[in-house]
Structures are given as structure tokens and as C-alpha cells.
Amino acid sequence: MYKAMEKVEKLDPMYVRQMIQQFQKDEIQKHKVEQEKAKQIKTSEDDLEIRCKRCNAKATQVSDVRQLGTDYLVLDNSFKGTQFKELLLKIQILLNSLKKCLAYKIYVLYNSNG
């Protein structure tokens, strides 16, 4: 261990700085590749589109909707929230009903096994 510490102390600081920067660039590139893979997975066949009720235009994907407290947020930058407030309300109602349905199914499963 002391030999390794001595070797590190003898290294040129500029060389160490360059190695750290190269490592950081490599890690950023890996992270970008992982994000692209996640996007491809996210847009799988199971991911549903949310469409505008009035014009039937694609609004966003279900996977882009996140709940923050009692609010629902759309993570997609191309989503125009001011045009789709009514749609977001429908999403909230749908998600709440899905939660109730899931809670009921869990209740039934728990009581049938008990």
C-alpha cells in the first residue's frame, strides 16, 4: 500500500487531472447511453399514448406522467401543459380509480388467503 501511495505522489498533477477529466467524460458518455436505452425501453408497446380529447393529437406517453404530492407532472419537454389541463384532470381521475381498483384486488387477495 505504501508503494502505491508513493507512486501516486510521484505522478504529475497535470497527468492526474487529465486522467480524471477523461474518466468523467467516459462516465458521462455511459450515462447518456443508459438514458437512451431507458428511453427505448420506456417507449415499448406497453407504454400508452395520451391523446387530446378535442383534436385527438398525441399529448404525451403515460410513462412521462409523474405524481408529485396531489399533482401530476409531465416530464416530456414537448408537452404543452396549458393546452391539456382538462386531459391532466382526466389522467388524475383515471390514476385514482386505478389505485382504488388495485387496493380492492389486494384486499380480496389478502382476505381469500386469510
N, C-alpha and C positions, 0 to 999 in steps of 0.2 A: 504494500500500500504506500509506503514511503517513497519507493521508486517511482510509482505512478504520480504522486504529488510533485516530486522533483521534476519529472518530465513536463507536467502541466505548467509549472512555474517557469520553466525554460522556454516555453512556446512564445512566439512573437504575438503581442496583443492584437496587432492588425490581422494576423492569420486567424486567431481565435474569433475575432469579431466577424470576419468573412465567413468562417465556418458556421457561426451562429446564424447569420443572415441567410446563408444557403439552406440551413436546416429549417428556418422559419418559412422560407419560400416554398420548400418542398411540402411542409405541413399544410400550408395554405392551399397548395395545389391539390393535395389529397382531400382536404376538406371540401373543396369545390367539386371534385369528382364524386364524393359521397353525397353531396347535395343534389347533383344531377341524377344519381341513381335513385335517391329518395323521391325526386320529382317523378321519375319514370314509374316507380312503384306506386306513388300516390295517384297517378292518373291511370290506374289499372281499370279493368272492366267493372269492378265493384264500386268504383267511385261514381257517384251520380251527379248529374248536372242540375243546377238550379236555374230555372228559366223565368223570365218576366211573365207575369200573368196577362199583361196588356198586349205586348207585342211578340211574345214567345221567343225573345232573344236570350241567348245564353247569358246568365248573370255571373255565375261562379260555379265552382265544384263544391260538393258537400265537405270534402276534406279541407277546404280553405276556411271553413267556419269554425271559430273557437269561442268558447264561453268564458267570459270574464265576469265573475260575480253573477249578476242577473242579466247582463248584457251579452249580446252575441256580436263578435267582430269577424270581419272578413279580412284574411291576410293577403289576398291577391291584390297587388298594386293596381291592376287594371280595373278593379271593381269600383263603380261609382255609387257610393253609399246613398247619396241624396236622391238618386233616381229609384232606389229599391227599398225604401223604408217599409212599405207595405209587405214586400217579399220577406224582409227580415222578421217582421212580426209573425208571418205565417211559419217561418222556419222555427221561431221560438215556440210557437204553439205545437208544431209537429214534434220538436225535440222533447217538450214537456210531456206530450202524450206517449212518446216512445219510452220515456223514463218510467211513467206510470205503468205501462204495459210490461216492461222489464221487471219492475218491482213486483207486480202481480204474479208473473211467471216464477220469480224466485220464491215468493210466498207460497205458491201452490206446490212447487218442488220441495220446499222445506217441510210443509205440512204433510205431504204424501209420504215422505221418508220417515217422518217422526213417529 
